[in-house]
């Protein structure tokens, strides 16, 4: 039986994961956050001091990343440990961006991502889903927002937590990650030619979820 695959790409902080999760719940699909997979490897690299390309390449066979879906919710396992709550820090985000540019890492993750998509109706989000991972997806969406808006959202999310970085630092990190993601040699971030652009700079969360859900229902109908 043919599975239904929806690809959602976009820059860091655009809300891809939270929005994709909500849309998947509405449609009864599985949500696959590929960024979380790279974050897990980034966390491994930080823990083992192997963030340089040659170092992480030498270690990649030891890195076991697995996605578990519990009641429709994704949990990220790193070498048997549930690291879902440890992979959202700015430090891990930057490490994820670095390891995602390593060919050996991308090859390892690509195989896993394609396998999941071949077996499930999924909404998969990331940087290269519509261009590399699922080039024949039923629908491709490029979800974005201005760097300033993404930094503001991230600041509001972190401000009640200890050691929250200032807005200016968050904005700088987002701009740096945008540069890294769009300039890497392997599978750089870009909008697929047949993707629908959704700019959420001036949209609320529920508004974006409803809009994307409508786009998917229209496509499937």
C-alpha positions in Angstrom: 0.0 0.0 0.0 1.4 3.4 -0.9 2.3 5.6 2.0 1.6 9.4 2.1 4.7 11.5 2.6 4.6 15.3 3.3 7.9 17.2 3.4 8.3 20.4 5.4 11.6 22.2 5.1 12.8 25.6 6.4 15.4 27.4 8.5 16.2 27.0 12.2 13.5 28.3 14.5 10.7 28.5 11.9 8.5 26.3 14.0 8.7 23.3 11.7 8.7 20.6 14.5 5.9 22.0 16.6 3.8 22.8 13.7 4.4 19.5 11.9 3.6 17.7 15.1 0.3 19.5 15.4 -0.6 18.9 11.8 0.3 15.2 12.0 -1.9 14.8 15.0 -4.8 16.4 13.2 -4.4 14.1 10.2 -3.4 10.9 12.1 0.0 10.8 10.6 3.4 10.1 12.2 5.6 13.2 12.7 9.3 12.7 12.0 11.6 15.5 13.2 14.8 14.8 11.3 16.5 17.8 13.0 16.2 15.9 16.3 18.2 13.1 14.7 21.1 15.4 13.9 20.8 17.1 17.3 21.3 13.6 18.9 24.5 13.2 16.9 25.5 16.7 17.8 25.0 15.8 21.5 27.1 12.7 21.0 29.8 14.8 19.4 29.8 17.3 22.3 29.9 14.6 24.9 32.8 12.8 23.2 34.7 15.9 22.0 34.5 14.8 18.4 32.8 17.8 16.6 35.4 18.0 13.8 34.4 16.3 10.6 37.2 13.7 10.6 36.5 12.9 14.3 32.8 12.4 14.0 33.3 10.4 10.8 35.6 8.0 12.7 33.0 7.7 15.5 29.8 7.5 13.4 29.6 3.7 13.4 29.4 3.8 17.2 26.5 6.3 17.2 23.1 4.5 17.4 20.2 6.9 16.8 16.7 5.6 16.9 13.2 7.2 16.7 10.5 5.7 18.8 6.9 6.6 18.4 4.9 6.4 21.6 1.2 7.3 21.3 2.1 9.2 18.2 4.8 11.2 19.9 8.4 11.0 18.8 11.2 10.1 21.3 14.8 10.3 20.3 17.1 7.5 21.5 20.9 7.9 21.5 22.8 4.7 22.2 19.8 3.5 24.1 19.3 6.7 26.1 16.2 8.9 25.7 17.8 12.3 25.0 14.6 14.0 23.8 14.9 16.5 26.7 18.6 17.2 26.2 18.9 18.2 22.6 17.2 21.6 22.4 20.0 23.8 23.8 21.7 26.4 21.6 25.0 24.6 22.0 23.5 21.3 20.7 21.8 23.3 17.9 25.2 24.6 16.7 26.8 21.1 17.0 23.9 19.6 15.0 24.5 22.1 12.2 28.2 21.1 12.2 27.7 17.4 12.1 24.9 17.7 9.5 27.4 18.8 7.0 29.5 15.6 7.4 28.8 13.2 4.5 29.1 10.1 6.6 26.5 11.4 9.0 24.0 12.4 6.3 24.3 9.0 4.6 23.6 7.2 7.9 20.5 9.4 8.6 19.2 9.3 5.0 18.9 5.6 5.1 16.9 5.7 8.3 14.7 8.6 7.2 13.8 6.9 3.9 13.0 3.6 5.7 10.6 5.4 8.0 8.9 7.2 5.1 8.4 3.9 3.1 6.6 2.3 6.0 4.3 5.1 7.4 2.1 8.0 6.5 4.4 10.8 7.7 5.0 14.4 7.9 8.8 14.8 7.9 10.5 18.1 8.6 14.1 19.2 8.2 16.4 21.1 5.9 16.6 18.8 2.8 13.4 16.7 3.0 11.8 17.9 -0.3 15.1 18.3 -2.1 17.0 15.1 -1.1 15.2 12.8 1.4 11.7 12.7 -0.2 12.1 14.3 -3.7 8.8 12.6 -4.7 6.8 13.6 -1.6 3.0 14.1 -2.1 3.4 17.7 -1.0 6.4 19.9 -0.2 6.2 23.0 2.0 8.9 25.5 2.8 8.1 27.1 6.1 10.0 30.2 7.0 9.9 33.5 9.0 12.3 36.4 9.3 15.4 35.9 11.4 14.2 38.6 13.8 10.9 36.9 14.3 12.5 33.5 14.8 14.9 34.9 17.4 12.0 36.6 19.2 10.0 33.4 19.4 13.1 31.5 20.7 13.7 34.2 23.3 10.1 34.0 24.6 10.5 30.3 24.8 13.7 30.4 26.9 13.3 33.6 29.0 11.8 31.8 32.0 14.6 29.3 32.1 17.9 29.7 33.9 20.8 31.2 31.9 18.6 32.4 29.1 20.8 34.1 26.5 20.0 37.7 25.5 17.9 38.2 22.4 20.9 39.6 20.5 22.9 36.4 21.1 20.0 34.2 20.0 19.6 36.3 16.8 23.3 36.0 16.1 23.1 32.2 16.5 20.1 31.9 14.2 21.8 34.0 11.5 25.0 31.9 11.8 23.0 28.7 11.5 21.1 30.0 8.5 24.5 30.7 6.9 25.9 27.3 7.7 22.8 25.5 6.5 22.5 27.3 3.2 26.3 27.2 2.4 27.2 23.6 3.2 28.3 21.5 0.3 26.1 18.5 1.1 22.4 19.0 0.8 22.2 22.8 1.6 19.0 24.3 2.8 16.9 25.6 -0.2 13.3 25.7 -1.3 12.4 22.9 -3.7 11.1 24.2 -7.0 7.7 22.5 -6.4 7.4 23.5 -2.7 4.7 25.8 -1.4 6.1 28.8 0.5 4.6 29.5 3.8 6.0 32.7 5.6 4.8 32.6 9.2 6.4 35.9 10.2 3.0 37.5 10.8 0.9 34.4 11.5 0.0 32.8 14.8 0.7 29.2 15.6 -2.8 27.9 15.2 -3.2 29.9 12.0 -0.1 28.2 10.5 -1.3 24.8 11.6 -4.7 25.3 10.0 -3.2 26.7 6.8 -0.8 23.8 6.3 -3.5 21.2 7.2 -5.7 22.8 4.6 -2.9 22.6 2.0 -2.4 18.9 2.7 -6.2 18.1 2.6 -6.5 19.9 -0.7 -3.6 18.0 -2.2 -4.8 14.6 -1.0 -8.4 15.3 -2.2 
